[in-house]
Structures are given as C-alpha cells and as structure tokens.
C-alpha cells in the first residue's frame, strides 16, 4: 500500500518555511531567485504551494537561504 501524504499541505508547509526564512534574511523573492538561480515565478509558486520543486531546486534555495536543505525539510515537520 502506498504511503498517504497530504501533498497540498506538505507543499504549503515547505513554501511557508522558505518564505519565513527569506523574510528573516530580508530578501525579496527576486533577490532570492537571483541568488539561487531560480526563476522568480518558480520561487513564487514554491512559496505559495502551487509548484513542486525538484531536490536540486530545493538545494539551491536552501543554499541561498544559508541553511542546509535538510534543515529546510525538517522545518516542514514531515
């Protein structure tokens, strides 16, 4: 049997964790996107939970947020 995951809730929680850290650092979405090498539209979608990010994209975002990707994932509580 497949593991049951509330994907929309998981994506929203990840987006909230990214937004919170970005705001703690005083970065705009544009600035974070430039630093991470991620298009602003993609970053906006990840932050609002409407877009799925690859592990590579998450690693880039985490590095730009000056935190390990594992810490970012830990913050979502899943």
N, C-alpha and C positions, 0 to 999 in steps of 0.2 A: 504494500500500500504506500502511495506517495505521501510525503510529509506535507501537512497542511500549513500553508503560510498565508497570512493576510497581506498579500503583496501591496495593495494600495497603502495600508497603514505603515508597512515597512519602508516604502518609498517616501512617504511623508515624513517619517521619523528621520530618515537619512538626510532629507532636504533641510529639515529643521536644525539638525546638528551642524550641517555645513553653513547655513545662514547664521546661526548663533556664533560660531567661531569666526566667520568672516566679519561680522559686526564687531566682535570683541577686538579684532585687529584693525578696525576702522577702514576696511576695504569695501569698495563698491563692487558690484557684480562685474563691471567692466574691468576693473583693476585685477580682480582675482582671475578672471578669464584670461587676461593677457599674461599674467604670471604663470598660470597653469597650462597655457597653450590650449585652452578650451573655448570654443565659440560662446559668446555671451548668451545666445538663445538656448544653447545646450545647458549651460550653467543655470539659467533661469528655470528651465524645465526640470532639472535635477532638484533644485531648491524647492520648487512647488510640488514635486512628487509626480509630475506628469511625464517625465522622461526617465528611462533606465540608463544608467551609466555602466560602461564596461569597467572591469577591475583596473585597467590601465588608466582610464579617465579618473577613477576614484583615487588612484595612487598619485596622479598629477595634482589633483585638487588638494589632497591631504598634504603633499609636499609644499604646495603654495600656501597652505594654511599653517605651515610649520608644525606639523604633527604627523605621527605615523598613521598610515591607513588603518592599522589595527585599532588604534585609539578612536578613530572616527567611527569605525564599525561598532566598537564597544559602546559608544555613546547612544546608539540606537536601541540597545537593550535586547537584541535578538541574537 
